[in-house]
Amino acid sequence: MDKNTIASDLVFLIPDAGLYEFGILMSNIHNSWMRLVAGRLKSDYRYAKDIVYNTFPWCNPTPEQRNKIEETAQAILDARKLYPNSTLANLYDEVLMPPELRKAHQLNNKAVMMAYNFTKTDCKGKKHWLSEQECVAELIKLYKNLTT
């Protein structure tokens, strides 16, 4: 932003945040938590640092997992740069979302799921990703462990 930009009190900043934090915050895991705990104004979510961000149970990735999340987060930013004249609303329209951006988010979600180890094994020994409901249940367990 330049010096002529005036931010409202609805803007949240994370000093010294990097690609890792961006990758986690852009993930389905974080968005699942946000949908669970955030307030709403009409049908819009109200992201609050005290309710959403400060209560979110962050994972403890290996260095390799952290690097992968940083790579996929950068891929999201790179995909957005391909469309400099598009607003975020246009980029994230479910029907109009550019394929490069969709793929970047899918890879980021996979990297974050790996860092959380949110998989289950079926009766044939094949691993599957947890559903959103199962992820939320695991996040609640992690939150309980952090707060007790």
C-alpha positions as CSV (number, residue, x, y, z in Angstrom):
1,M,0.0,0.0,0.0
2,D,1.1,3.5,-0.5
3,K,1.0,6.5,1.9
4,N,-2.4,7.6,0.5
5,T,-4.1,4.4,1.6
6,I,-6.2,4.7,4.7
7,A,-7.0,1.5,6.4
8,S,-10.1,1.0,8.5
9,D,-10.2,-0.5,11.9
10,L,-11.2,-3.8,10.3
11,V,-7.7,-4.4,8.9
12,F,-5.5,-6.8,10.8
13,L,-1.8,-7.0,10.4
14,I,0.7,-9.7,11.4
15,P,4.1,-8.1,11.9
16,D,6.9,-10.1,10.4
17,A,4.6,-12.7,8.9
18,G,6.0,-14.7,6.0
19,L,4.9,-17.1,3.4
20,Y,4.4,-19.9,6.0
21,E,1.8,-17.9,7.9
22,F,0.2,-16.8,4.7
23,G,0.0,-20.4,3.5
24,I,-1.7,-21.6,6.7
25,L,-4.1,-18.7,6.7
26,M,-5.1,-19.4,3.1
27,S,-5.7,-23.1,3.8
28,N,-8.9,-25.0,4.1
29,I,-7.8,-25.9,7.6
30,H,-7.7,-22.3,8.8
31,N,-10.9,-21.5,6.9
32,S,-12.7,-24.4,8.6
33,W,-11.7,-23.0,12.0
34,M,-12.8,-19.6,10.9
35,R,-16.2,-20.9,9.8
36,L,-16.6,-22.6,13.2
37,V,-15.7,-19.8,15.5
38,A,-16.1,-16.5,13.7
39,G,-19.0,-14.2,14.1
40,R,-21.2,-13.1,11.2
41,L,-22.7,-9.9,10.0
42,K,-25.6,-10.9,7.7
43,S,-24.1,-13.8,5.9
44,D,-20.5,-12.5,5.9
45,Y,-17.9,-13.8,8.3
46,R,-16.4,-11.4,10.8
47,Y,-12.8,-12.3,11.3
48,A,-11.6,-11.3,14.7
49,K,-8.1,-11.7,16.0
50,D,-9.2,-12.6,19.5
51,I,-11.8,-15.2,18.5
52,V,-10.4,-16.7,15.3
53,Y,-6.6,-16.0,14.9
54,N,-5.6,-16.2,18.6
55,T,-7.5,-19.4,19.2
56,F,-6.4,-21.2,16.1
57,P,-4.2,-24.2,16.9
58,W,-1.1,-23.9,14.7
59,C,0.7,-27.1,13.7
60,N,4.4,-27.9,14.3
61,P,5.7,-28.7,10.9
62,T,9.0,-30.3,10.1
63,P,11.4,-28.0,8.2
64,E,10.4,-29.8,5.0
65,Q,6.7,-29.4,5.6
66,R,7.2,-25.7,6.4
67,N,9.2,-25.2,3.2
68,K,6.5,-26.9,1.2
69,I,3.8,-24.6,2.7
70,E,6.0,-21.6,1.8
71,E,6.4,-22.9,-1.8
72,T,2.7,-23.4,-2.2
73,A,1.9,-20.0,-0.6
74,Q,4.2,-18.3,-3.1
75,A,2.4,-20.2,-5.9
76,I,-0.9,-18.6,-4.7
77,L,0.7,-15.2,-4.9
78,D,2.3,-15.9,-8.3
79,A,-1.1,-17.1,-9.7
80,R,-2.8,-13.9,-8.4
81,K,-0.1,-11.8,-10.2
82,L,-1.1,-13.4,-13.5
83,Y,-4.4,-11.4,-13.2
84,P,-3.3,-7.9,-12.2
85,N,-6.6,-6.3,-13.2
86,S,-8.8,-8.7,-11.3
87,T,-10.2,-8.0,-7.8
88,L,-10.0,-10.7,-5.1
89,A,-13.7,-11.0,-5.5
90,N,-13.3,-11.9,-9.1
91,L,-10.3,-14.2,-8.5
92,Y,-12.2,-16.1,-5.9
93,D,-15.5,-16.4,-7.6
94,E,-16.3,-20.1,-7.6
95,V,-17.2,-20.2,-11.3
96,L,-14.6,-17.7,-12.6
97,M,-11.6,-18.7,-10.5
98,P,-8.5,-19.0,-12.7
99,P,-7.3,-22.6,-13.0
100,E,-3.7,-21.7,-11.9
101,L,-5.1,-20.1,-8.7
102,R,-7.4,-23.1,-8.0
103,K,-4.5,-25.5,-8.5
104,A,-2.2,-23.4,-6.3
105,H,-4.8,-23.5,-3.5
106,Q,-5.3,-27.2,-3.9
107,L,-1.6,-27.8,-3.5
108,N,-1.4,-25.4,-0.5
109,N,-4.3,-27.3,1.2
110,K,-2.5,-30.6,0.6
111,A,0.7,-29.2,2.1
112,V,-1.1,-27.9,5.2
113,M,-3.0,-31.1,5.6
114,M,0.3,-33.0,5.5
115,A,1.7,-30.7,8.2
116,Y,-1.2,-31.4,10.5
117,N,-1.2,-35.1,9.5
118,F,-4.9,-34.9,8.9
119,T,-5.3,-38.3,7.2
120,K,-7.1,-41.5,8.0
121,T,-6.5,-45.0,6.8
122,D,-9.3,-47.1,5.3
123,C,-9.8,-50.8,5.8
124,K,-7.6,-51.5,2.8
125,G,-4.7,-49.5,4.3
126,K,-5.1,-46.6,1.9
127,K,-4.7,-43.1,3.3
128,H,-7.4,-40.4,2.7
129,W,-7.6,-36.8,3.7
130,L,-10.0,-36.0,6.6
131,S,-13.3,-34.3,5.7
132,E,-13.8,-30.7,6.8
133,Q,-16.0,-32.0,9.7
134,E,-13.2,-34.4,10.8
135,C,-10.6,-31.6,10.5
136,V,-12.7,-29.3,12.7
137,A,-13.0,-32.1,15.3
138,E,-9.2,-32.6,15.3
139,L,-8.7,-28.8,15.6
140,I,-10.9,-28.8,18.6
141,K,-8.9,-31.6,20.2
142,L,-5.7,-29.6,19.5
143,Y,-7.3,-26.5,21.0
144,K,-8.3,-28.4,24.1
145,N,-4.8,-29.7,24.5
146,L,-3.4,-26.2,24.2
147,T,-5.8,-24.7,26.7
148,T,-5.7,-27.4,29.4
